[in-house]
Amino acid sequence: MKEHSLKVPEIAMIAGTRGMLGAGIGLLLSGRLSKDQRRAVGWTLVMVGAVTTIPLLMNLFSKDERVRTPTLRAA
């Protein structure tokens, strides 16, 4: 099993971006807002969540471990 070192701010950013992605999907599926509002807000949150997750994942799985200082270990 591979281990990846993460700093607390990295964990918070990953959680935040995943939360935005989930909230966007939830708004797209809900019926609480008008159709236009739901689409605008939902797709915005989905796109922001997806686009901001990509660099975080690239950093997490990067080969150069010398760049990051480990503080927490996640299995």
C-alpha beads as a LAMMPS data file, in Angstrom:
LAMMPS data file: protein, C-alpha beads

75 atoms
74 bonds

1 atom types
1 bond types

-500.0 500.0 xlo xhi
-500.0 500.0 ylo yhi
-500.0 500.0 zlo zhi

Masses

1 110.0

Atoms # bond

1 1 1 0.000 0.000 0.000
2 1 1 1.315 3.460 -0.909
3 1 1 1.517 6.225 1.667
4 1 1 1.150 9.908 0.825
5 1 1 2.178 12.723 3.126
6 1 1 -0.300 15.583 3.451
7 1 1 -0.283 18.889 5.275
8 1 1 -3.416 19.976 7.131
9 1 1 -4.130 22.799 4.625
10 1 1 -3.928 20.284 1.766
11 1 1 -6.499 18.084 3.499
12 1 1 -8.771 21.105 4.006
13 1 1 -8.468 22.129 0.357
14 1 1 -9.255 18.617 -0.855
15 1 1 -12.288 18.461 1.438
16 1 1 -13.446 21.910 0.322
17 1 1 -13.203 21.139 -3.369
18 1 1 -14.981 17.820 -2.930
19 1 1 -17.684 19.648 -0.950
20 1 1 -18.193 22.179 -3.759
21 1 1 -18.408 19.372 -6.283
22 1 1 -20.988 17.545 -4.159
23 1 1 -23.010 20.690 -3.493
24 1 1 -23.097 21.456 -7.194
25 1 1 -24.317 17.974 -8.042
26 1 1 -26.918 18.213 -5.274
27 1 1 -28.224 21.523 -6.617
28 1 1 -28.425 20.117 -10.122
29 1 1 -30.568 17.253 -8.839
30 1 1 -32.753 19.238 -6.437
31 1 1 -35.969 21.059 -7.144
32 1 1 -35.673 23.927 -4.646
33 1 1 -34.495 26.621 -7.080
34 1 1 -35.839 27.625 -10.456
35 1 1 -34.467 25.649 -13.365
36 1 1 -32.195 28.485 -14.548
37 1 1 -30.879 29.264 -11.048
38 1 1 -30.278 25.602 -10.334
39 1 1 -28.322 25.091 -13.533
40 1 1 -26.223 28.241 -13.133
41 1 1 -25.243 27.636 -9.519
42 1 1 -24.979 23.869 -9.852
43 1 1 -22.737 23.867 -12.910
44 1 1 -20.580 26.641 -11.455
45 1 1 -19.974 24.635 -8.271
46 1 1 -19.333 21.432 -10.217
47 1 1 -16.809 23.128 -12.499
48 1 1 -15.005 24.965 -9.682
49 1 1 -14.862 21.773 -7.630
50 1 1 -13.555 19.705 -10.542
51 1 1 -11.043 22.275 -11.817
52 1 1 -9.566 22.961 -8.384
53 1 1 -9.313 19.253 -7.572
54 1 1 -7.035 18.505 -10.539
55 1 1 -3.957 20.456 -9.323
56 1 1 -4.414 19.075 -5.803
57 1 1 -4.419 15.513 -7.110
58 1 1 -1.404 16.230 -9.307
59 1 1 0.441 17.550 -6.258
60 1 1 -0.577 14.546 -4.188
61 1 1 0.590 12.005 -6.741
62 1 1 3.658 13.901 -7.929
63 1 1 6.902 11.960 -8.050
64 1 1 9.001 14.737 -6.459
65 1 1 8.582 14.133 -2.721
66 1 1 11.353 16.642 -1.871
67 1 1 9.021 19.569 -2.576
68 1 1 6.544 18.771 0.192
69 1 1 7.144 18.625 3.928
70 1 1 5.152 15.774 5.475
71 1 1 3.086 16.498 8.570
72 1 1 0.315 13.863 8.402
73 1 1 0.281 10.421 6.848
74 1 1 -2.667 9.015 4.930
75 1 1 -2.706 5.402 3.816

Bonds

1 1 1 2
2 1 2 3
3 1 3 4
4 1 4 5
5 1 5 6
6 1 6 7
7 1 7 8
8 1 8 9
9 1 9 10
10 1 10 11
11 1 11 12
12 1 12 13
13 1 13 14
14 1 14 15
15 1 15 16
16 1 16 17
17 1 17 18
18 1 18 19
19 1 19 20
20 1 20 21
21 1 21 22
22 1 22 23
23 1 23 24
24 1 24 25
25 1 25 26
26 1 26 27
27 1 27 28
28 1 28 29
29 1 29 30
30 1 30 31
31 1 31 32
32 1 32 33
33 1 33 34
34 1 34 35
35 1 35 36
36 1 36 37
37 1 37 38
38 1 38 39
39 1 39 40
40 1 40 41
41 1 41 42
42 1 42 43
43 1 43 44
44 1 44 45
45 1 45 46
46 1 46 47
47 1 47 48
48 1 48 49
49 1 49 50
50 1 50 51
51 1 51 52
52 1 52 53
53 1 53 54
54 1 54 55
55 1 55 56
56 1 56 57
57 1 57 58
58 1 58 59
59 1 59 60
60 1 60 61
61 1 61 62
62 1 62 63
63 1 63 64
64 1 64 65
65 1 65 66
66 1 66 67
67 1 67 68
68 1 68 69
69 1 69 70
70 1 70 71
71 1 71 72
72 1 72 73
73 1 73 74
74 1 74 75
